[in-house]
Amino acid sequence: MPFINTKYSGDITSEQENSIKSALGEAVSIIGKSENWLMTGFEPNCSLYFKGEKFEKTAFVEVSLFGSASRSAYEQLTAAICKILGENLGVPEDKIYVKYSPTDNWGWNGGNF
């Protein structure tokens, strides 16, 4: 049950969203999750400042998930997310932050897991 939300400093086309969504659907297998439970969100045109500057291409990605994964799995997923955003949006890896928020409490369909 991961939710991956991407805040990006520029425009995102529907084609880019679809491509990123599909690539993230494959990448979540790194942390033992599947696309069947993945929810993605996109927040384009965010006013993001990094190192005190407003760069043309910057992204902040939040990965919320039910349960947790190993540090190694998080490292691999971060690399995959950076690659996906680089290939689809042209964001340099050094302009991307990825935040992980594992939780033991996750609700769906009127109840909790």
HUGIPE-V665106 format. One record per pair of residues at least 6 apart in sequence whose ideal C-beta (glycine too) atoms are under 6 Angstrom apart, sorted by the first residue. I is the first residue (numbers start at 1). J is the second residue. Records with the same first field share a line. If there is no record, write none. Layout:
I: J, J
//
This chain:
1: 37, 66, 106
2: 28, 33, 38, 65
3: 39, 64
4: 24, 40, 63
5: 41, 62
6: 42, 61
7: 43, 46, 60
8: 44, 59
9: 46, 48, 58
11: 44
12: 42, 44
16: 88
17: 42
19: 88
20: 84, 88
21: 40
23: 84
24: 40
25: 35, 38
27: 80
28: 38
30: 73, 76, 77
31: 69, 73, 77
48: 58
50: 58
55: 95
57: 90, 91
58: 95
59: 85, 91, 96
60: 97
61: 81, 98
62: 99
63: 100
64: 101
65: 102
66: 106, 113
68: 102
74: 100
78: 98
81: 98
82: 93, 96
85: 91, 96
106: 113
//
